[in-house]
Every structure is written in C-alpha cells, then in structure tokens.
Amino acid sequence: SNLKKKPKILYLSSGAVYGILKKGLKVNERQKISINSINNFSGYKKKYAKEKLIMEEKFKKLSKKGYKVSIARCFTFVGESILNYNYVIADIINSIRNKKKITLKNSQNVTRSYMHSKDMCRWLIKILKNSNTKCPIYNVGSDQQINLSKLAKILAKKYKNEITIKKNKVNRIDYYVPSITLAKKVLKLKITINLLDAINSVIVLK
C-alpha cells in the first residue's frame, strides 16, 4: 500500500510506565524503563503501567513498518473535565467551588504538577503532526511542581476555605513530575498557563 496515504498516529501512554519515581528527579524520556520499577506499584496501577508499556512496544513495531507514529507519555492535567474524577486535585477544587471544608489525607509527601488541558491539547496536536517512522516519545505535562498540602493551603487562604490536613500514616514519598525539556527543545513547545493560573481557571468556571 502507498505509505503516503497512511495516517499519522499518536499513542497516548502514561508517565506510569517509568514506575515509582525518585523524589526530586524529573524523569526524562531516555530513562531506562524496567518492569521491576513498575512491579513496585500495587493493584490497578501496576496492571495499568504494564498495559501501557506493552502497547508502546506495539506502536514502535508499527513505526518499523513505515507508519508515522509518536508516543506521548502523559502526566497530570487540570481542566473542566477533572471535576468528575476521583483525584485529590478534583476534591480540593470541588470543595472550594462548593464552599466546603478542604480535607486532605496522606498528602504531606505528595508532589505533583498540573498542565492545563488547553496546553495539553496544543502539545498533543503538535506531537501528532510531527509523528514519523522513528516513533519519537515525549513526556507531556508540566514541570512546575508543588507539594499538595502546600497547594491546598495556598488555595484555602485565597478562597477563604477551612482546611484540615490529616497526618500521614505512611511516610511514603509520592513524586510524579516529568522533565519536558525534549518537547520544548525539539518541538519548541511551551507551557503557556502556569500551575496556579491553571487551577484557578477551573475553580472559577461558571
């Protein structure tokens, strides 16, 4: 068949394929991925990360057959649709929107970054357009990190909400932030909406 007529393909993978990240280490795409690191996850997360990794391999094989493919390893995002999901950030935002007390459990050692869904869409479209037979892989997310307890305190103060932060039972570090240098360098992509603006824009949604 004529290769020119083959569509460009973008596979949405996940930062979960890197396994549990070391605190303070923004993971980049050259990181060697090991099943051992994924095995450190428990429950559904382990299964999810393994499935994503298996699918990545299938899309890499497609690129070897002459298809133009890219893989986006997606991290954490914030936008209108997040309000319907069971994420800590969604709980915080919903509490503020409903003028309820913010209650956080086990969040002292949780570090996240949030890319606005508008930036996410811009990035994914550009990555798709640049798909090629080498199957490039890019992290997609924000590299502007914040501790979740700190974030909740900033927002509680700004919106005058009560807040309770319960002490950690487990002292496990939960760090999930990408390095996005590659996408910035190669595709000239940028974060146009910073972390607090991204979150505030969802809080004040009409």
CORGI-V625784 format. One record per residue. SS is DSSP state (H for helix, E for strand, C for the rest). PHI is phi in degrees with one decimal (* if undefined). PSI is psi in radians with two decimals (* if undefined). Layout:
SS/PHI/PSI + SS/PHI/PSI
This chain:
C/*/2.78 + C/-76.7/2.07 + H/-62.0/-0.54 + H/-61.9/-0.48 + H/-86.0/-0.13 + C/-71.6/2.39 + C/-72.9/2.76 + C/-79.2/2.53 + E/-124.6/2.38 + E/-124.2/2.13 + E/-101.0/2.21 + E/-89.3/1.79 + E/-96.8/-2.78 + E/-143.9/2.63 + H/-62.9/-0.24 + H/-61.5/-0.40 + H/-64.0/-0.32 + H/-78.3/-0.16 + C/77.7/-2.81 + C/-75.0/2.21 + C/-87.4/2.61 + C/-76.0/2.51 + C/-59.2/2.27 + C/82.0/0.00 + C/-104.4/1.79 + C/-72.5/2.00 + E/-77.0/2.37 + C/-111.6/2.98 + C/-69.2/-0.26 + C/-83.3/-0.18 + C/-54.4/2.25 + C/-69.9/2.25 + C/-94.8/2.22 + C/-121.6/2.48 + H/-61.1/-0.56 + H/-57.6/-0.74 + H/-66.2/-0.67 + H/-67.7/-0.62 + H/-64.9/-0.29 + C/-72.6/-0.32 + C/-69.8/2.82 + C/-119.2/2.79 + H/57.8/-2.41 + H/-62.3/-0.50 + H/-65.0/-0.65 + H/-64.8/-0.82 + H/-62.2/-0.77 + H/-60.2/-0.85 + H/-63.3/-0.72 + H/-64.7/-0.74 + H/-59.7/-0.78 + H/-60.9/-0.74 + H/-65.9/-0.74 + H/-60.8/-0.76 + H/-65.8/-0.66 + H/-56.2/-0.78 + H/-60.7/-0.67 + H/-65.3/-0.68 + H/-72.6/-0.56 + H/-63.5/-0.68 + H/-64.1/-0.68 + H/-59.6/-0.71 + H/-64.9/-0.57 + H/-68.8/-0.34 + C/-89.3/0.15 + C/97.9/0.11 + C/-83.2/2.56 + C/-89.3/1.93 + E/-127.1/2.59 + E/-133.4/2.69 + E/-121.1/2.26 + E/-109.8/2.08 + E/-91.8/1.80 + E/-87.1/2.45 + C/-106.6/-2.10 + C/-115.0/2.46 + E/-132.4/2.79 + E/-139.0/2.36 + C/-175.0/-3.09 + H/-53.5/-0.75 + H/-72.6/-0.24 + H/-65.6/-0.40 + H/-62.4/-0.35 + H/-91.8/0.02 + C/-108.8/2.80 + C/-91.7/1.06 + C/-109.6/2.70 + H/-58.0/-0.78 + H/-61.1/-0.64 + H/-66.6/-0.70 + H/-61.3/-0.77 + H/-61.8/-0.86 + H/-63.1/-0.79 + H/-62.8/-0.68 + H/-60.4/-0.78 + H/-65.8/-0.78 + H/-62.4/-0.59 + C/-95.7/0.17 + C/53.2/0.74 + C/-108.1/2.89 + C/-67.1/2.41 + E/-87.8/2.18 + E/-119.8/2.16 + E/-117.2/2.35 + C/-118.6/2.48 + C/49.6/0.83 + C/-119.7/0.00 + C/-58.8/-0.66 + C/-105.2/0.38 + E/-100.0/2.11 + E/-118.3/2.24 + E/-135.4/2.95 + E/-134.8/2.65 + C/-131.2/2.09 + E/-93.7/2.38 + E/-68.8/2.51 + H/-59.5/-0.48 + H/-66.5/-0.76 + H/-64.1/-0.72 + H/-55.9/-0.81 + H/-62.7/-0.77 + H/-57.8/-0.80 + H/-64.5/-0.84 + H/-63.1/-0.67 + H/-64.7/-0.77 + H/-66.4/-0.68 + H/-64.4/-0.76 + H/-59.7/-0.82 + H/-59.8/-0.54 + C/-96.0/0.24 + C/-58.8/2.48 + E/-150.6/3.10 + C/-73.1/-0.07 + C/-87.6/-0.10 + C/51.6/1.15 + E/-65.0/2.61 + E/-120.1/2.27 + E/-128.7/2.44 + E/-75.2/2.42 + E/-125.1/2.11 + C/163.9/-2.99 + C/-104.0/2.58 + C/-101.6/0.18 + C/-90.7/1.75 + E/-92.8/2.70 + E/-152.6/2.53 + E/-74.6/2.34 + H/-63.8/-0.64 + H/-63.4/-0.75 + H/-63.3/-0.77 + H/-60.5/-0.80 + H/-61.3/-0.69 + H/-65.5/-0.75 + H/-59.3/-0.80 + H/-70.6/-0.68 + H/-61.7/-0.70 + H/-67.0/-0.82 + H/-61.1/-0.75 + C/-101.2/0.15 + C/56.1/0.81 + C/-101.4/2.59 + C/-71.8/2.67 + E/-144.8/2.43 + E/-125.7/2.22 + E/-114.9/1.98 + C/-83.5/2.49 + C/-64.5/2.55 + C/-64.9/2.34 + C/-80.1/-0.75 + C/-107.1/2.44 + C/-95.7/0.59 + C/-77.1/2.37 + C/-79.5/2.32 + E/-126.2/1.69 + E/-119.1/2.23 + E/-147.9/1.46 + C/-139.3/2.30 + E/-91.4/2.73 + C/-87.0/2.31 + C/-120.2/0.39 + H/-57.8/-0.69 + H/-61.8/-0.87 + H/-63.0/-0.64 + H/-65.8/-0.77 + H/-71.0/-0.97 + H/-73.7/-0.75 + H/-106.5/0.05 + C/56.9/0.58 + C/-81.3/2.67 + C/-136.1/2.77 + C/-91.1/2.07 + C/-99.9/-0.30 + C/-122.2/1.99 + C/-73.2/2.98 + H/-53.2/-0.95 + H/-69.1/-0.64 + H/-63.1/-0.70 + H/-61.3/-0.80 + H/-70.6/-0.76 + H/-60.6/-0.63 + H/-63.8/-0.53 + H/-79.5/-0.64 + H/-61.9/-0.71 + C/-91.2/0.15 + C/-53.6/2.38 + C/-82.0/*
